Amino acid sequence: MAVLAAHGVRSGGPAADGAPAPLAAPRSMVRLRTVVEPRPEVGRRFDEPFITLVDALEQRGWLPPATAAHAREHG
């Protein structure tokens, strides 16, 4: 709704920057200042709690088995 309020609804071709019309408004509202790269040594402390969460979501039926397996393998 904020996108519509800020820029209105329009149809038609691409925006001035070449983005498709639906992407033009959000792109004009977002600015990238910094890219933060994760530090593996810090991230490892979340591995066990993440697997516990994935297991719980799968056991409750909220996460399909294939998705849970992918999450366990790829974090």
Secondary structure by P-SEA (a helix, b strand, c coil): ccccccccccccccccccccccaaaaaaaccccbbbbbcccccccaaaaaaaaaaaaaaaccccaaaaaaaaacc
